[in-house]
Amino acid sequence: MRVIDTLEIRRGLTRWTVVVAGLAERRGSAEVAAGLYDETPESVAAREQRALERRLARPLGADHVDDWVPQRLVTATGPNPLPR
């Protein structure tokens, strides 16, 4: 790896494109390492766009479950113990 090399980093669904701004002689802290690269403006914009799309794709109330049934009731009566 050399200064000005461009790297694409993937972690799960998240991607970063960074340019190497410097190299360290030895391993240091995460804060020092973060100072050794610069994320490209296109990468920042793409990550923000994907985050916005994920937020908008979630249906309203998706994090709320209103038909919760205790597991012991499901086990005792079958998969659908409550009438709808």
matplotlib code that plots the C-alpha trace (Angstrom):
import matplotlib.pyplot as plt

x = [0.0, 1.2, 0.1, -2.6, -3.8, -7.6, -9.2, -12.7, -13.7, -16.8, -18.3, -21.7, -23.8, -21.7, -19.0, -16.3, -14.0, -10.9, -7.6, -4.5, -3.2, -0.2, 1.4, 2.4, 5.7, 4.0, 0.6, -1.3, -4.7, -7.8, -7.8, -4.3, -5.3, -8.4, -6.1, -4.2, -6.9, -9.6, -13.0, -13.9, -16.8, -18.6, -18.3, -19.8, -22.7, -23.4, -23.3, -25.7, -28.0, -28.1, -28.8, -31.7, -33.1, -32.9, -34.8, -37.5, -37.9, -38.9, -42.7, -44.1, -44.2, -42.0, -40.1, -43.4, -45.0, -48.6, -49.5, -47.0, -47.9, -45.9, -43.9, -45.4, -48.9, -47.8, -46.2, -49.3, -51.9, -50.1, -48.8, -51.9, -53.6, -55.4, -58.3, -57.9]
y = [0.0, 3.5, 7.0, 8.1, 4.5, 4.2, 1.5, 0.2, -1.1, -3.2, -4.1, -5.8, -3.5, -0.5, 0.5, 3.2, 4.5, 6.0, 7.5, 6.7, 10.0, 8.6, 5.5, 4.8, 3.3, 1.1, 0.2, 2.9, 3.7, 3.9, 7.7, 7.8, 5.3, 7.3, 10.3, 8.3, 8.1, 10.4, 9.3, 10.5, 12.9, 10.5, 7.7, 10.0, 10.9, 7.3, 6.1, 8.9, 8.1, 4.3, 5.2, 7.4, 4.7, 2.2, 4.5, 5.3, 1.6, 0.6, 0.7, 3.0, 1.1, -1.7, -1.7, -2.1, -5.6, -5.3, -9.0, -10.3, -13.7, -15.3, -18.3, -20.6, -19.8, -20.5, -23.8, -24.9, -24.0, -24.1, -21.3, -19.1, -19.1, -15.8, -15.2, -12.2]
z = [0.0, -0.9, -0.2, -2.7, -3.2, -3.3, -1.3, -1.2, 2.3, 2.8, 6.2, 5.8, 3.6, 4.2, 1.8, 2.0, -0.7, 0.9, -0.3, 1.7, 3.0, 5.0, 6.4, 10.0, 10.9, 13.6, 14.7, 16.6, 18.0, 15.9, 16.1, 14.6, 11.9, 11.0, 10.3, 7.7, 5.1, 3.6, 2.5, -0.9, -1.2, -3.5, -0.9, 1.8, -0.5, -1.4, 2.2, 3.2, 0.3, 1.2, 4.9, 3.8, 1.5, 4.4, 6.7, 4.1, 3.2, 6.7, 7.1, 9.7, 13.0, 11.8, 15.1, 17.1, 17.5, 18.7, 18.4, 20.9, 22.4, 25.3, 24.1, 26.6, 25.2, 21.7, 22.7, 24.6, 22.0, 18.7, 16.4, 16.4, 19.8, 19.5, 17.1, 14.8]

ax = plt.figure().add_subplot(projection="3d")
ax.plot(x, y, z, "-o")
ax.set_aspect("equal")
plt.show()
